[in-house]
Amino acid sequence: MAELADLIGTPYIYGETDCIHLVLTALDRLGIERPPLNRDWYDMSPRAWGRDLLRWGKRVPRPAYD
């Protein structure tokens, strides 16, 4: 599995290596299931984007960490 540390310093390129892609890449490298990339996220308001993400996955009462 590739390390997360090598993502540090990744140049920002809108729509290619931006915050959305960075998070999705980190989840992939950790082996955590994630929602598919939705290009519409780039045109949504933060509230609409959050509602879209809430439709994916399942809610947990409390986050669990290692």
Backbone as CSV, one residue per row, in Angstrom:
resi,resn,N_x,N_y,N_z,CA_x,CA_y,CA_z,C_x,C_y,C_z
1,MET,0.845,-1.180,0.000,0.000,0.000,0.000,0.889,1.242,0.000
2,ALA,0.565,2.172,-0.848,1.328,3.417,-0.907,1.109,4.206,0.383
3,GLU,2.092,4.955,0.745,2.035,5.763,1.968,1.212,7.027,1.745
4,LEU,0.659,7.534,2.831,-0.065,8.803,2.760,0.899,9.975,2.758
5,ALA,2.057,9.806,3.389,3.006,10.908,3.506,3.472,11.414,2.148
6,ASP,3.489,10.551,1.138,3.951,11.019,-0.175,2.931,11.924,-0.867
7,LEU,1.749,12.080,-0.270,0.775,13.034,-0.812,1.080,14.462,-0.377
8,ILE,1.888,14.610,0.674,2.246,15.944,1.160,3.033,16.666,0.075
9,GLY,2.624,17.884,-0.207,3.296,18.679,-1.227,2.751,18.482,-2.624
10,THR,1.696,17.669,-2.759,1.080,17.475,-4.072,0.561,18.827,-4.565
11,PRO,0.969,19.256,-5.750,0.509,20.554,-6.239,-0.996,20.560,-6.491
12,TYR,-1.618,21.671,-6.193,-3.062,21.833,-6.376,-3.363,22.119,-7.830
13,ILE,-4.237,21.307,-8.410,-4.738,21.545,-9.764,-6.239,21.288,-9.706
14,TYR,-7.039,22.337,-9.893,-8.493,22.243,-9.797,-9.027,21.151,-10.705
15,GLY,-9.805,20.236,-10.133,-10.416,19.165,-10.906,-9.503,17.995,-11.188
16,GLU,-8.250,18.062,-10.739,-7.307,16.974,-11.007,-6.613,16.518,-9.730
17,THR,-5.988,17.431,-9.021,-5.369,17.104,-7.729,-5.769,18.180,-6.726
18,ASP,-7.067,18.271,-6.477,-7.591,19.246,-5.530,-7.987,18.528,-4.238
19,CYS,-8.676,19.222,-3.345,-8.988,18.636,-2.034,-9.870,17.398,-2.157
20,ILE,-10.818,17.409,-3.090,-11.682,16.242,-3.258,-10.857,15.031,-3.667
21,HIS,-9.993,15.211,-4.646,-9.162,14.100,-5.109,-8.176,13.648,-4.035
22,LEU,-7.656,14.576,-3.257,-6.723,14.216,-2.195,-7.405,13.317,-1.161
23,VAL,-8.607,13.677,-0.758,-9.347,12.865,0.220,-9.673,11.493,-0.363
24,LEU,-10.156,11.448,-1.599,-10.490,10.168,-2.219,-9.251,9.289,-2.375
25,THR,-8.124,9.869,-2.731,-6.878,9.118,-2.855,-6.442,8.567,-1.507
26,ALA,-6.543,9.388,-0.455,-6.167,8.926,0.890,-7.064,7.766,1.319
27,LEU,-8.364,7.866,1.085,-9.272,6.772,1.440,-8.929,5.508,0.664
28,ASP,-8.625,5.640,-0.626,-8.223,4.483,-1.435,-6.981,3.820,-0.849
29,ARG,-5.993,4.627,-0.516,-4.736,4.075,0.003,-4.907,3.408,1.360
30,LEU,-5.888,3.855,2.116,-6.160,3.244,3.413,-7.088,2.040,3.290
31,GLY,-7.588,1.806,2.083,-8.480,0.677,1.868,-9.878,0.904,2.409
32,ILE,-10.262,2.164,2.530,-11.578,2.517,3.049,-12.519,2.763,1.876
33,GLU,-13.687,2.124,1.938,-14.679,2.319,0.883,-15.081,3.788,0.830
34,ARG,-15.273,4.296,-0.371,-15.588,5.715,-0.532,-16.619,5.895,-1.620
35,PRO,-17.266,7.069,-1.638,-18.222,7.319,-2.722,-17.475,7.543,-4.028
36,PRO,-18.106,7.256,-5.151,-17.462,7.555,-6.431,-17.376,9.069,-6.620
37,LEU,-16.396,9.492,-7.387,-16.257,10.914,-7.689,-17.486,11.389,-8.446
38,ASN,-18.037,12.488,-8.010,-19.197,13.087,-8.668,-18.761,14.466,-9.157
39,ARG,-18.622,14.630,-10.444,-18.168,15.917,-11.013,-19.106,17.068,-10.658
40,ASP,-20.368,16.763,-10.358,-21.320,17.808,-9.970,-20.934,18.480,-8.659
41,TRP,-20.102,17.807,-7.834,-19.676,18.411,-6.565,-19.023,19.768,-6.789
42,TYR,-18.354,19.943,-7.901,-17.639,21.190,-8.158,-18.570,22.382,-8.354
43,ASP,-19.809,22.114,-8.710,-20.762,23.193,-8.940,-21.798,23.333,-7.833
44,MET,-21.721,22.461,-6.833,-22.695,22.482,-5.738,-22.273,23.437,-4.634
45,SER,-23.254,23.906,-3.896,-22.951,24.658,-2.681,-22.441,23.668,-1.641
46,PRO,-21.712,24.140,-0.627,-21.252,23.222,0.424,-22.401,22.446,1.070
47,ARG,-23.527,23.075,1.240,-24.682,22.395,1.856,-25.188,21.265,0.954
48,ALA,-25.331,21.540,-0.336,-25.797,20.519,-1.272,-24.790,19.381,-1.375
49,TRP,-23.524,19.714,-1.363,-22.455,18.712,-1.432,-22.515,17.811,-0.208
50,GLY,-22.701,18.404,0.961,-22.812,17.621,2.194,-24.022,16.698,2.170
51,ARG,-25.160,17.202,1.686,-26.363,16.355,1.574,-26.109,15.191,0.623
52,ASP,-25.386,15.444,-0.468,-25.082,14.381,-1.420,-24.228,13.305,-0.753
53,LEU,-23.243,13.700,0.029,-22.390,12.724,0.711,-23.159,11.946,1.773
54,LEU,-24.136,12.573,2.406,-24.920,11.868,3.430,-25.750,10.731,2.839
55,ARG,-26.027,10.780,1.549,-26.775,9.701,0.898,-25.920,8.448,0.716
56,TRP,-24.603,8.603,0.833,-23.688,7.498,0.609,-23.248,6.939,1.951
57,GLY,-23.027,5.664,2.012,-22.503,5.050,3.224,-23.564,4.873,4.288
58,LYS,-23.115,4.677,5.495,-24.040,4.487,6.601,-23.583,5.319,7.787
59,ARG,-24.537,5.764,8.565,-24.227,6.568,9.750,-23.771,5.652,10.876
60,VAL,-22.846,6.142,11.659,-22.401,5.426,12.856,-22.629,6.339,14.049
61,PRO,-22.964,5.774,15.205,-23.248,6.617,16.356,-22.021,7.374,16.850
62,ARG,-20.859,6.753,16.698,-19.618,7.390,17.165,-18.484,6.904,16.279
63,PRO,-17.643,7.799,15.777,-16.514,7.360,14.954,-15.601,6.437,15.736
64,ALA,-15.055,5.457,15.060,-14.109,4.527,15.690,-12.730,4.713,15.050
65,TYR,-11.750,4.826,15.884,-10.368,5.007,15.413,-9.519,3.874,15.955
66,ASP,-8.363,3.670,15.337,-7.452,2.618,15.793,-7.064,2.817,17.238
